[in-house]
Amino acid sequence: MAEWVCRALRDGALEGEHAPALTIKDSIATPLGFDAFCHVLSQLSTNISAEKSQSRALVLVAFSRSPSYYVDLLKRRGLDISSSQQWIRILDCYTDPLGWRERLMECGSAKNLSYEASNVASTCRNVKDVDKLFSSVISLGKGLVGQGKVRFSVAIDSVNEMLRHASLSSVAGLLSNLRCCDQISSIFWFLHADLCEEKVTAVIEYMSSMVASIEPLIPFANRHRGNSENLSLVERNFTKGKFHVRCKRRNGRVRVMFEEIHIGQSGIDFTSPSSEDGLVNQVNQGLLPKVQFNLQLSEKERNDRAKVVLPFEHQGNGKPVEIYDGRKSLLDSKNEAAPVSTGNSKINDDSSKGEIIYFRDSDDEMPDSDEDPDDDLDI
């Protein structure tokens, strides 16, 4: 499913539609969201540098990591950083978000970025000004692709940091304006869901066309987290989880997919659900409360149930079987084998076989008809 998400960002937007937007979110139970963000960033960067994507450039808005971190990340993924000035720009909102570092540099108390990072980075010194932040992203993107119809992609590494300096309405307006821009091919961002209120998460997800949630592989209630027997299983959630993807299609339908995500020494790995689900089910069954009733049938109960003859079953015992359908009157049932009774139902005395025969409640009840009973009304 991660490859499907990367392809959707690579293919970009259709003519006349908004750019596809991806929200990657996690929680403290499974803090693997940033690893998934870096994976999507690396995949999209590889496609852009190889000119296999609709977008020809990438603007990375860095709030939680320095530009040097992302330069090293792309170098480890085998990308040519020497040519990165042609297809990537990093808007540095991490180094000096409020303009304090600039004052320290004047006093000689702060160091500059590395040479490679400084070539692709532009510092933003007032992240509270959302309008200026939007203008900076657009200007960096157009500086790479020009003013024509060539598009670029946008990545934001932390929506939580944006919400620290600006209101929810301002951040939502920024994301909406970026997605509506004609020259933006795709956009994705990362969010810690448990660091903000549910309404904030709902608004951010509403702005997205795809939502990728990192969920625990083995969920535990708070009262079970302190159990020493389950401690090793809980620790597995810090390296493994479920990559749950919800996608809004163009026809209005929602597609839901999931696979397992694993963080190891070799990097990140996405696999289909494995046989380890049996272990998860076994653990979950141990957490279920004990009930006071049995949901299974005994052998005698199954035999008794099999002997009951339902009204819609034809047994074919040599005689014609007529089932009362509620449309015949009682006058038509005189020639029937079954006697007429004013009771509601009758059950044969044969204990080996059960049979249920239904009769009309009273003679005054009119038979069912397809005719409209209100046809004679003058309305």
C-alpha positions in Angstrom: 0.0 0.0 0.0 3.0 2.3 0.6 4.0 1.8 -3.1 0.4 2.6 -4.1 0.6 5.9 -2.1 3.9 6.8 -3.6 2.5 6.2 -7.1 -0.4 8.4 -6.4 1.9 11.3 -5.4 4.2 10.6 -8.4 1.3 10.7 -10.9 0.1 14.0 -9.5 -3.2 15.8 -10.3 -5.4 15.6 -13.3 -6.2 18.8 -15.3 -8.9 20.8 -13.4 -8.5 18.9 -10.1 -6.8 19.6 -6.9 -3.5 18.1 -6.1 -3.6 14.8 -4.2 -2.9 15.4 -0.5 -1.5 12.8 1.9 -1.7 12.9 5.7 0.7 10.6 7.5 -0.1 10.3 11.2 1.0 8.2 14.2 0.7 8.2 18.0 2.9 7.5 21.0 1.8 3.8 20.9 3.5 3.3 17.5 5.8 6.3 16.7 6.8 5.2 13.2 5.1 8.0 11.3 8.3 10.0 10.6 10.0 7.0 9.2 7.1 6.5 6.8 7.3 10.2 5.9 11.0 9.9 5.1 10.3 6.8 3.0 7.6 8.7 0.9 10.0 11.7 0.7 12.8 9.5 -0.6 10.6 7.7 -3.1 9.2 10.9 -4.5 12.6 12.5 -4.7 14.0 9.5 -6.6 11.1 9.8 -9.2 11.6 13.5 -9.5 15.4 13.4 -10.0 14.9 10.6 -12.6 12.2 12.7 -14.3 9.6 9.9 -13.8 7.1 12.0 -12.0 4.6 14.6 -13.0 6.3 17.1 -10.8 9.8 18.3 -11.8 10.8 19.8 -8.4 10.2 19.4 -4.7 9.9 22.1 -2.0 10.4 20.7 1.5 9.2 22.7 4.4 11.4 21.6 7.3 10.0 22.3 10.8 11.2 19.4 12.9 14.6 18.6 11.3 17.4 20.8 9.9 18.2 20.9 6.2 21.4 19.1 6.8 19.4 16.1 8.1 17.5 15.8 4.9 20.5 16.3 2.7 22.2 13.4 4.5 19.0 11.3 4.2 18.9 11.8 0.4 22.6 11.0 0.1 22.1 7.7 2.0 19.3 6.8 -0.4 21.7 7.2 -3.3 20.6 10.5 -4.7 23.0 12.9 -6.4 23.1 16.0 -4.1 25.4 17.9 -6.5 22.5 18.2 -8.9 19.9 18.7 -6.2 19.8 22.5 -6.8 18.0 21.8 -10.0 15.0 19.9 -8.4 14.8 20.5 -4.6 14.6 23.5 -2.3 14.3 23.3 1.5 12.4 26.1 3.3 14.3 26.1 6.6 11.7 26.7 9.4 13.8 24.8 11.9 17.0 26.7 12.3 15.6 30.2 13.0 11.8 30.1 13.2 11.4 33.3 15.1 14.5 35.3 14.0 16.5 34.7 17.2 19.4 32.9 15.5 20.0 35.9 13.2 20.7 38.0 16.2 23.1 35.4 17.6 25.0 35.2 14.4 25.6 38.9 14.5 27.2 38.4 17.9 29.2 35.3 16.5 27.4 32.8 18.8 25.8 30.7 16.1 27.2 28.5 13.3 26.0 28.4 9.8 24.6 25.3 7.9 26.8 22.9 6.1 27.9 23.8 2.5 25.6 21.3 0.8 22.6 22.2 2.9 23.1 25.9 2.4 23.0 25.5 -1.3 19.4 24.1 -1.3 18.0 25.8 1.9 16.3 29.1 2.4 15.7 30.3 5.9 12.3 31.4 7.2 12.6 33.7 10.2 8.9 34.3 11.0 6.8 31.1 10.8 3.9 32.9 12.5 3.3 34.8 9.3 1.3 32.1 7.4 0.8 34.3 4.3 4.5 34.9 3.9 5.1 31.2 4.4 2.8 30.4 1.5 4.5 33.0 -0.7 7.9 31.5 0.2 6.8 28.0 -0.8 5.3 29.2 -4.1 8.3 31.4 -5.0 10.8 28.5 -4.3 8.8 26.2 -6.4 8.4 28.6 -9.3 12.1 29.4 -9.1 12.8 25.7 -9.9 10.2 25.0 -12.6 9.4 28.5 -13.9 6.1 30.2 -14.6 4.7 27.7 -17.2 2.6 24.6 -16.7 5.5 22.6 -15.2 4.5 21.5 -11.6 6.3 20.8 -8.4 5.5 18.9 -5.2 5.4 20.1 -1.5 6.3 18.2 1.6 5.8 19.4 5.2 7.5 17.4 7.9 5.5 18.6 10.9 2.0 20.1 11.0 2.2 20.1 14.8 5.0 22.6 14.7 2.9 24.8 12.5 0.1 24.6 14.9 2.4 25.8 17.7 2.9 29.2 16.0 -0.4 29.7 14.1 -4.1 29.0 14.6 -5.9 26.0 13.1 -7.8 28.1 10.6 -4.6 29.6 9.4 -2.9 26.3 8.9 -5.9 24.8 7.3 -6.1 27.8 4.9 -2.4 27.3 4.0 -2.9 23.6 3.2 -6.0 24.4 1.2 -4.3 27.1 -0.8 -1.3 24.9 -1.5 -3.5 22.1 -2.7 -5.5 24.4 -5.0 -2.4 26.0 -6.6 -2.3 25.1 -10.3 1.4 24.4 -10.3 1.5 22.0 -7.4 1.4 18.4 -8.5 1.1 16.7 -5.0 1.5 17.5 -1.3 2.0 15.5 1.8 2.6 16.2 5.5 3.2 14.5 8.8 1.1 14.8 12.0 1.4 13.4 15.5 -2.3 12.7 16.1 -2.1 12.4 19.9 -0.4 15.8 20.4 -3.5 17.7 19.3 -7.3 17.5 19.8 -9.5 15.2 17.8 -11.2 18.1 16.0 -7.8 19.3 14.8 -7.0 15.9 13.5 -10.4 15.7 11.8 -9.8 19.1 10.0 -6.3 18.1 8.8 -7.7 14.7 7.5 -10.6 16.6 5.8 -8.0 18.5 3.8 -6.5 15.3 2.5 -7.4 12.9 -0.2 -5.4 10.1 1.4 -4.8 9.3 5.1 -2.0 6.9 6.2 -2.3 5.9 9.9 0.4 4.0 11.7 -1.5 1.8 14.2 -0.2 -0.6 16.8 0.2 -4.2 15.7 -0.7 -5.4 19.1 -3.1 -3.0 20.9 -3.2 -3.0 24.7 -5.3 -1.2 27.2 -3.6 1.1 29.7 -4.2 -1.5 32.5 -2.2 -4.1 30.7 0.8 -2.0 29.8 2.4 -2.5 33.2 2.2 -6.2 33.0 5.7 -7.7 32.7 4.5 -10.6 30.6 3.2 -8.2 27.9 6.1 -5.7 28.1 8.1 -7.4 25.3 5.0 -7.5 23.1 4.3 -3.8 23.7 7.9 -2.9 22.8 7.4 -4.6 19.4 5.0 -1.7 18.6 8.0 0.6 18.5 9.5 -1.3 15.5 6.4 -2.8 13.9 2.9 -1.6 13.2 0.0 -1.4 10.7 0.2 1.0 7.8 -3.5 1.7 7.4 -4.4 3.8 4.3 -7.8 5.4 3.6 -8.2 6.9 0.2 -11.1 9.1 -1.2 -11.8 8.2 -4.8 -13.1 10.6 -7.5 -16.5 8.9 -7.5 -17.0 9.6 -3.7 -16.2 6.1 -2.5 -13.6 5.4 0.1 -10.9 2.7 -0.4 -9.3 1.2 2.7 -6.1 -0.8 2.6 -3.4 -1.9 5.2 -0.1 -3.7 5.4 2.6 -4.2 8.0 5.4 -1.7 8.5 8.7 -2.8 10.1 11.7 -0.7 11.0 15.0 -2.6 11.1 18.7 -2.0 10.8 18.4 -2.1 7.0 15.7 0.5 7.0 12.0 0.5 6.6 10.1 -2.4 5.1 6.4 -2.8 4.1 4.9 -6.3 3.9 1.5 -7.9 3.5 -0.2 -9.2 6.8 1.7 -12.3 7.9 1.0 -15.3 10.1 1.9 -13.2 13.1 -1.7 -12.2 13.2 -2.3 -15.5 15.0 -0.1 -14.3 17.8 -2.0 -11.0 17.9 -5.4 -12.8 18.0 -4.1 -15.1 20.8 -3.0 -12.1 22.9 -6.3 -10.4 22.3 -8.3 -13.4 23.3 -6.5 -13.5 26.6 -7.7 -9.9 27.2 -11.4 -10.7 26.5 -13.7 -10.8 29.6 -15.2 -14.1 30.7 -18.9 -14.5 29.9 -21.5 -16.5 31.8 -23.1 -18.3 28.9 -22.1 -20.7 26.2 -22.3 -19.7 22.5 -21.9 -23.3 21.3 -24.7 -25.9 20.6 -24.6 -29.4 22.0 -25.1 -32.4 19.8 -28.7 -32.9 21.1 -29.5 -29.2 20.4 -28.2 -29.5 16.8 -30.3 -32.7 16.2 -33.5 -31.0 17.6 -32.9 -28.0 15.5 -32.5 -30.1 12.4 -35.9 -31.9 13.0 -37.9 -28.6 12.8 -39.6 -28.3 9.4 -39.9 -24.6 8.4 -43.0 -23.4 6.5 -41.0 -22.6 3.4 -39.4 -26.1 3.1 -41.0 -28.7 0.8 -40.3 -32.2 2.1 -41.7 -34.1 -0.9 -43.5 -36.9 1.1 -45.7 -37.9 -1.9 -48.5 -35.4 -1.2 -48.8 -31.9 -2.6 -47.5 -29.3 -0.1 -49.5 -26.1 -0.1 -48.2 -23.2 1.9 -50.6 -20.5 3.0 -49.3 -17.2 1.5 -51.7 -14.8 3.1 -53.6 -14.1 -0.2 -56.2 -16.8 -0.2 -59.4 -16.4 1.9 -60.5 -19.0 4.4 -63.4 -20.1 2.0 -60.8 -21.4 -0.4 -59.2 -23.6 2.3 -62.2 -25.9 2.8 -60.8 -28.5 0.4 -57.4 -28.4 2.0 -56.2 -31.3 4.0 -55.4 -29.2 7.1 -58.5 -28.5 9.3 -59.5 -24.9 9.8 -59.0 -23.5 13.3 -59.5 -20.1 14.8 -56.2 -20.4 16.8 -53.1 -18.6 15.8 -51.0 -21.8 15.1 -51.0 -25.5 15.4 -48.1 -27.9 15.9 -48.5 -31.6 15.1 -48.1 -34.1 18.0 -45.5 -36.1 16.2 -42.5 -35.6 18.4 -40.1 -36.9 15.7 -40.9 -34.0 13.3 -42.1 -30.5 13.9 -44.4 -28.6 11.6 -45.9 -25.1 11.8 -49.2 -24.2 10.0 -50.4 -20.7 9.9 -54.0 -19.5 9.7 -55.7 -16.2 9.4 -56.6 -14.5 12.7 -60.3 -13.9 11.9 -62.9 -14.2 9.1 -63.4 -10.4 9.0 -59.8 -9.8 7.9 -59.7 -9.0 4.2 -57.2 -10.9 2.1 -54.1 -9.1 0.8 -54.5 -7.4 -2.6 -52.4 -5.5 -5.0 -55.2 -3.0 -5.5 -54.9 0.4 -3.8 -57.6 0.6 -1.0 -57.8 4.4 -1.4 -58.8 4.4 -5.1 -62.4 5.2 -4.2 -61.5 8.3 -2.2 -62.4 11.7 -3.8 -59.4 13.8 -2.9 
